[in-house]
Amino acid sequence: MHFITDTIRQKKVTHMVFELKVGEQWRTFESVAQVLESDLGGHRAVVILSRDISGRIKDETDLRIAAVAFERFQGLLVTDKNNCILRVNHAFTEITGYSEEEMLGKTPAMFKSGLHGKAFYRDMWHDINIHGHWQGEVYDKRKSGEVYPQWLSISAVKNHQGKISHYVAGITDISAQKEDAKKIHHLAYYDSLTGLPNRRLLLNRIKQIQTDCTKRSTLGAVIFIDLDHFKNVNNLWGHAVGDKLLLHVADQLCGKLTEEDSLARLGSDQFVLALGARANNETQLIEQLDHYSQVLLNLLDQPYTHGEQSLRSSACLGIAVLDSSEQPPEELLRQAELAMYAAKAGGKGERRFFSPRMQDVISERLLLEEDINRGVAAQEFCVYFQAQFNSNNDLIGAEALVRWQHPIRGLLAPGAFIGVAEAAGIMSKIDRVVLLRSCEQMAIWAQTPIFKDITVSVNISPAQLYQQGFVEEVLKVVQETGANPTLLKLELTESMLVTDMHQAIERMRRFKEAGIRFAIDDFGTGYSSLQYLQQLPLDQLKIDQSFVRRLPEDNSSLAIIRAVIAMATSLGLEVIAEGLETKAQRDMLLANGCRLYQGYLYAKPQPADQVKTLCEIK
């Protein structure tokens, strides 16, 4: 009614577009209204013509959407059936570098890079004309002449008769994706510092060399290189200098490669050489590798100059023979690594060839490690005590020493398992057993008058002293067992103290507040320093048995012992000598002021129930 009223008021043709719901759908209508020249029954009249324009509105919407879609980020190109370019969008001009005017009327052949042959384009057009579509990766050329990768998609457009009238192509520049993929590949297969292959790629290279050796019936080698004391360079000069040294080493080693060889960096200061065909038999190969490895050692031992400082990068080498067998590359690499560790055990600048015995040693070590864990769980570890006496032959204390009551091998001394336990990081489990059993025995001895003042010394491993919560753990064991803390003595080695002097002092003082005392074990064999003797809350120095055993003949040992006794006396510390085996040794020690002893002259380590027989030794 508003539309009719407005038409009468304006006295001209008016238009209106509106929507009506027809059935379940909303449809769009257009109405045109005009006032009649004559009245009808005395009233003004209007003629209205209406039509359904839903189809036209949809087409217009589709065209607007298509126009927006055409100007999207993907490059679009439209050609006629003869492949002449009719239209391109802005993205297409941005990618190719050509303006629209430069492309109109031309064919897409102007973009060819020359990297694809005729067969490639023949197959592409076959798919387009038969299936109506093709897509794939193509290398084209920009206006600047730069060849770049793109993802190309071409579709054929057909008319009402079903014949092709146009072609539409969409292109996406994938240069960035290609570069990213290249970087990802480099990160996955190459060392970021040196640019050398990493472990993953090295294993592939070893496999390739094995294949070549099979074809040619030749032998190669894998050489595992570990720089000596590289950590010291980082600690002293910083990681920047360490990185420069690694780059220098990589450059030196690359100069010794043939086309068939490959050099990799496994991380930190470790490199691996995978050598291609070197000889036809193992004897010849060993001779060549013996010479070649010495050349490498001499090369790596050459100084590297940092400012005015001359740095050296000597190394140890482990060598494994690479043949045409089906042995996994990982196994060859492991063999070379085992040989390298055997070389490092021999000192700086050493080299070793892999032998099956090395593998046996590792296997035995792993089995022993597993057996130690089992033994701890089965409570097979126990404590023996070696008695300590004064110059009046009175029993004044005992040192707790761990033993392993093995179900098959019998009673084992520490030398049979301590090294493996420490290397495997399970020594702390054994240390807890020793501390617990020692404190339990102290509580038992305290109930016997003759034992009530006996001290017990327990050795502390490096892993324990700096372990978080160690102080609380010891104090808890002392409290729960009822042991007298003033009779407990913890024995430290000198080398443990230089690791972190400040932290060592802080923890020792906490123990001292609880009444626990300290002794320095093996004094004189490590980093003896008056400075730490003054700072540390010590109670006793223990003269190492290596000096005692040389008495009475060795004057040098005697001089050291005299100096230790004098030093301890001036600092108010007790002195005890370990390793006594003869009366002559004891007499000399007594004559020089040492009045506390431990050794086979008095007693061997033995179970606690046998220690009571030693209370009176004359």
Buried (B, 14 or more C-beta within 10 A) or exposed (E): EEBBEEBBEEEEEBEBEEEEEEEEEEBBBBBBBBBEEEEEEEEBBBEEEEEEBBEEBEEEEEEEEEEEEBEEEBBBBBBEBEEEBEBBBBBBBEBBEBEEEBBEEBEBEBBBBEEEEEEEEEEBBEBBEEEEEBBEEBBBBBBEEEBBBBBBBBBBBEEEEEEBEBBBBBBBBBEEEEEEEEEEEBEEBBBEEBEBBBBEBBBBBBBBBBEBBEEEEBBBBBBBBBBBEBEEBBEEBEEEBBBBBBBBBBEBBEEBBEEBBBBBBBEEBBBBBBBBBBBEEEEEBBEBBEEBBEEBBEBBBEEBEBEEEEBBBBBBBBBBBBBBEEBEBEEBBBBBBBBBBBBBEEEBBBBBBBBEEBBEBEEEBEEBBEBBBEBBEEEBBBBBBBBBBEEEEEBBBBBBBBBBBBEEEEEBEBEBBBEBBBEBEBBBBBBBBBBBBBBBBBBBBBEEEEBEBBBBBBBBBBBBBEBEEBBEBBBEBBEEBEBBBEBBBBBBBBEBBEEEBEEBBEBBEBBBEBEBBBBBBBBBBBEBBEEBBEBBEBBBBBBBBBBBBBBBEBEEBBEBBEEBBEBBEEEEBBBBBBBBBBEEBBEBBEEBEBBBBBBEBBBEBBEBEBBEEBBEEE
